[in-house]
């Protein structure tokens, strides 16, 4: 009998250090992975190790990590694979109380679902910033007021990248009344504020902020994007290639440079790039339908990670970015910046299996199994 065999090579790329240890976590059913809770895995891990968190029908308990850089990898959200179960995290706190090698700076999150607060930075006078953080292909799905925040301890947080993520009912709170945020990239994300609290909050003391190729959509006045004051809004930022639909409070930023953005059904009558406090670098489009494939649902503020956010034929967004790409999300094939892949994990995953019926195989015989998998991007 001919057997169909698929050999999957798990090449983890930059996500896994070949010299580091990978710890696996699954909370239900217990006993299959090395650990049944994330805290125990983190406590056992050494600086630079990886924590792989399996998808589970049971949310994971909160965990805190001090002075230890780890890479956290989940299965993705709303994945294409068989049994698309995400890894839902409770409160996550990543802290630094040291500014020497071996701190939590360099932490990465991939393919996880955050349902509660995520906080970076040590608290109190001994707390230090957590820098060089990458958040990739994650789903932020919290209740009203849930936030991704930086500990406000007067420190400077630097080199933060958030990309390929979906935010709903979540607040990105820089929390900088005394500290600073330097070199912050927010790229290729979908944001649905849907809350009375602004999505971008506490960005007053920041520089090197780039907000590029994102889609922001909501329910009008109930979906403020920026805060209603200079102290709450992104300032000194470069804002480019974004689509803004049905959101409010776009005009409260200060000293921001806008280029190749489009607005539609935004509630503020003031065009953000036309305010005296900001700069219009050109090719911005005001109050024009972006004509995305799922535009009707986007206009209604529908919460659905599977909506098609790609421009439809005839869309003014096609090829209108300052980099030659479309305005809004990036759909470049065979690229890590392809929104179609954003909901999948960064590791290879199985999308289909076919088994020969066991009724046709005698005891001690061979069952033919065919597995279809996709490599990571």
Secondary structure, DSSP 8 states (H G I E B T S, - for coil): ------------GGGS-TTS-EEEE--SSTTSSSBSSHHHHHHH--TT-EEEE---SS----EEEES---EEE--BSS-SSSS----EE--EEEEBS--STTSSTT-EEES-EE-S-EEES--STT-B---SEEEES-EEEEEEEEEEEE--SS-EEEEEEEES-EEEEEEEE---SSSEEEEEEEES-EEE--BSS-SEES-SSEEEEEEES-EEE--GGGBB-B-SSTTTS-BSEEEES-EEES-B--S--BS-EEES-EEES-S-SS-GGGSTTSEE-S--B-S----BTTHHHHHTT---TT---SB-TT-TTTT-STTSS-SSS-B-TTSSSBGGGTTB-SS-EEEEEEE--GGGS-TT----EEEEEE---
